[in-house]
């Protein structure tokens, strides 16, 4: 499981780091502890007879592919058994989207993973961050922190994402997509 984000205190809990926040919540719920290892902070989580290798790349967002591929190869994980959690400007703040493949849609972290793997056919859990920013201010918005009125929605969505990850691990991608993609948080 790969949570996308940037390392450093200045990026903590920003919209662009929601992948880190979701992976942190999953690991914390199941007793995982992160430690800095090669190219990533890594936590091994055991849950219902399954082992999850949770990574938060330390390569910065735009070079996420290097850490993704290293840990996938090191742990001998098939690409279809990976899950990448990422922020998505195209989705409203109340939505998430789970897919088995799909384009990077302009996201530099996903672009780097696709370039490194030579494929976009890997599961992604997209966390909608909305697009409520003035023209030309996308970078500031994405690297900005959540507004206080958004925080309850984000906390609820993080919990939903943890449940989606558990469901994905239990019943598989296809069945999980049906319920995950219909999920919506009231705003």
Helices and strands as residue ranges (DSSP letters): E 2-3, G 9-11, G 15-17, H 18-29, E 35-37, E 40-47, E 50-57, G 61-63, H 64-74, G 79-81, E 84-88, E 96-99, H 108-117, E 124-128, H 138-142, H 148-171, H 173-180
